[in-house]
């Protein structure tokens, strides 16, 4: 089984994905990790690299193709990225598609503590950059619920409770 976990920055994708992978004994794959590594390779901050990616479609396309190929070639995996739910649905890849949602304050607080005290304006700037890229390159808003099987508000529950809920869906 493939489980995709999508959502905005700070929604809990990585935390839930890793915990779920451990519980299911699946492998975990993070799209955000690779985007951050690419930014480091280019010696850019995430904001600088996001803006660079807006002008260079190949950055996102390379990452998306890697995710698609990984989903096509593997089973028993958890993949988290903004577009993995959309990509799996659009490419007819059988997957359970989860969207994690959190209010802006919760997401900013999580990102602030994770990304070396990133400022509110830089977080919002990065989110807007990502949305522009996805609209420009794909003509989509990945936050549209039509791409997902389940939508979970993460500020309401502990990560372990979310994992247990997804686990119960898988084992129905």
CORSUL-V872826 format. One line per field, one symbol per residue. ss: DSSP state (H for helix, E for strand, L for the rest). phi: phi as a letter, one per 20 degrees, with the letter a starting at -180 (. if undefined). psi: psi as a letter, one per 20 degrees, with the letter a starting at -180 (. if undefined). A space follows every 10 residues. Layout:
ss: ???
phi: ???
psi: ???
//
This chain:
ss: LEEEEEELLL LLHHHHHHHH HHHHLLEEEE HHHHHHHHHH HLLLLHHHHH HHHHHLHHHH HHHHHHHHHH HHHLLLEEEE LLLHHHHHHH LLLLLEEEEE ELLHHHHHHH HHHHLLLLLH HHHHHHHHHH HHHHHHHHLL LLLLHHHLLE EEEHHHLLHH HHHHHHHHHH LL
phi: .dddcdqfgn eogfgfgfff fffemdedcd ffgfffffgf gelcffffff fffgecgfff ffffffffff ffecclcdcd agdffgffff dlefbeddde cbfgffffff fgfedllgfg ffffffffff ffffffedmc dfefffeceb dceffecfgf ffffffgfff ef
psi: qppqorrrpj ijgggggggg gghilrqppo hhghgggggg hjlqrhgghg gghhinhhgh gggghggggg hhiqrlqppp rgihgggggh jlpoqpoppp qqrggggggg hghglllqqg hhghggghgg ggghgghikq oiipiiiqhq ppoiiiqqhh hgghggghgh j.
//
